[in-house]
Structure formats: structure tokens, C-alpha cells
Amino acid sequence: MRFISAVLTILFAATCSFAASDYNYISPETLQSNIENNGQMLIVDIQVEDEFSQHHIKGSMPTYAYPAKSESDTAKLDIAFQKQKETDEPLVIVCPRGAGGAKRSYDYLRQKGVAEDKLLILEKGMGGWPYSELTVTH
């Protein structure tokens, strides 16, 4: 009985760690530090055009791919895919809240061939970005 309990515990832990590792995230603090230290990263913003115009991270590449549900949405990410292929830099996906649209964009770029260790999602997206000095607003 103890053996079965131990096996179930290991299986549960492995399942939880697999689910938690489906996506790579970057904290706002880490991204801010990377930007200020001129770290090489592609910051790919998927917000719709109106939201991007209102606020975005300095140096980010607009794609307007949000919500990344249709083929026409995800096709807007192809320019980011090409740029990443040319530079091999890590690619950070920024969406309104760092949730569904970012995950769908991540999945699309992973399927296109971007290495998973080069894909990141900004935690909490633009909604959680606290660095006004690194934000373009209109």
C-alpha cells in the first residue's frame, strides 16, 4: 500500500511539473533588467492596434495578432518568427494580460520552429507591466 501511495505521489508531482512547464514565463523585473542592460531579446507585442498605440514597451515589435485565435491572427506573427530565425534571440510575447492570447501565440511560434528555450511570455502582460519609464504611451 505504501508503495502504491509513493508511486501515485511521484506521478502526481510529475504531472504537475509537466503542466507547469508547458510555457516559459519572464517576470516584469527580469525583462526590465534585461532591457536596461541591453540584453538581446525580441519583444513581440500582440495587443490590438488601439491598445498598442495607447501603451507598449519601448522597442517592442507590434504584430496586432491578439487574440491569436484565427489563422489571420497568427499569420501576423510570421514577421516575428522570421526575425527570431535571423537573430536566434529569445522572443518575449507581450499581450494584454499574459494569458490565452500569449499562450496561443507561443504555441503557434513553437509549431513554426522557434526553440522552446527561446520562447517566453511576459507574466501578466501589459496589464502587469509597472515600468512607466520603459513604456511608450499616447
C-alpha positions in Angstrom: 0.0 0.0 0.0 2.8 2.4 0.9 4.5 1.6 -2.4 1.3 2.5 -4.4 0.9 5.7 -2.4 4.5 6.6 -3.2 4.1 5.9 -6.9 0.9 7.9 -7.1 2.6 10.8 -5.3 5.5 10.7 -7.8 3.1 10.5 -10.8 1.1 13.5 -9.4 4.2 15.5 -8.9 5.5 14.7 -12.4 2.1 15.6 -13.9 2.0 18.9 -12.0 5.6 19.8 -13.0 4.8 18.9 -16.7 1.7 21.1 -16.7 3.6 24.0 -15.1 6.4 23.8 -17.7 4.1 24.0 -20.7 5.1 27.7 -21.1 8.1 29.7 -20.2 7.5 33.0 -18.4 9.6 36.0 -17.7 8.8 38.4 -14.9 8.5 42.1 -15.5 11.5 42.6 -13.2 13.7 40.3 -15.3 12.6 41.9 -18.6 13.1 45.4 -17.2 16.7 44.4 -16.1 17.4 42.9 -19.5 16.2 46.0 -21.3 18.2 48.3 -19.1 21.3 46.1 -19.6 20.9 46.0 -23.4 20.2 42.3 -23.3 19.4 40.9 -26.7 15.7 39.9 -26.9 12.9 40.3 -29.3 9.9 41.8 -27.6 6.8 40.9 -29.6 3.6 42.7 -28.7 0.4 41.1 -29.8 -2.0 43.7 -28.5 -4.6 45.0 -30.9 -3.5 48.2 -32.7 -5.5 50.6 -30.5 -4.1 49.1 -27.3 -0.5 49.1 -28.7 -0.9 52.8 -29.7 -2.0 53.6 -26.1 0.8 51.8 -24.4 3.6 49.4 -25.2 7.1 48.5 -24.0 9.8 50.6 -25.7 11.4 48.7 -28.5 8.7 46.1 -28.9 7.6 44.9 -32.3 3.9 45.3 -33.0 2.1 42.4 -34.6 -1.6 43.1 -33.7 -2.1 39.4 -33.5 -4.4 39.4 -30.5 -6.4 37.3 -29.7 -4.4 34.8 -31.9 -7.4 32.6 -32.4 -7.6 32.6 -36.2 -5.2 31.8 -39.0 -5.3 35.5 -40.0 -4.3 36.5 -36.4 -1.5 34.0 -36.1 -0.2 34.8 -39.6 0.6 38.3 -38.2 3.3 36.6 -36.0 5.2 35.4 -39.1 7.3 38.6 -39.1 8.4 37.9 -35.5 9.2 34.3 -36.5 11.4 35.4 -39.4 13.2 38.0 -37.2 13.8 35.3 -34.5 15.1 32.9 -37.1 17.6 35.5 -38.3 18.8 36.6 -34.9 18.3 33.5 -32.7 17.5 35.8 -29.9 15.0 34.9 -27.2 11.5 36.0 -28.1 9.2 37.6 -25.4 5.5 37.6 -26.1 3.6 40.5 -24.6 -0.2 40.5 -24.6 -2.8 42.4 -22.6 -2.7 40.1 -19.6 -0.2 37.3 -20.4 -2.9 34.7 -20.7 -4.7 33.0 -23.6 -3.5 35.1 -26.5 0.1 34.8 -25.3 -0.2 31.0 -25.0 -1.8 30.7 -28.4 1.0 32.8 -29.9 3.6 30.8 -28.0 2.1 27.5 -29.4 2.0 28.9 -32.9 5.6 30.1 -32.8 6.7 26.8 -31.3 4.9 24.9 -34.1 6.7 27.1 -36.7 10.0 26.1 -35.3 11.1 28.5 -32.6 13.0 26.6 -30.0 11.1 26.4 -26.8 14.1 27.6 -24.8 13.9 30.8 -26.9 10.2 31.5 -26.2 8.9 33.5 -23.2 5.6 35.1 -22.1 5.7 38.3 -20.1 3.9 37.5 -16.8 0.6 39.4 -16.5 1.3 41.1 -19.9 1.0 44.8 -20.3 -1.6 44.9 -17.6 1.1 43.9 -15.1 3.9 46.0 -16.5 4.9 48.5 -13.8 7.8 50.3 -15.5 6.5 53.6 -16.9 10.0 54.8 -17.8 10.1 51.9 -20.3 6.6 52.4 -21.6 5.6 54.4 -24.6 2.2 56.0 -24.1 -0.1 58.2 -26.3 
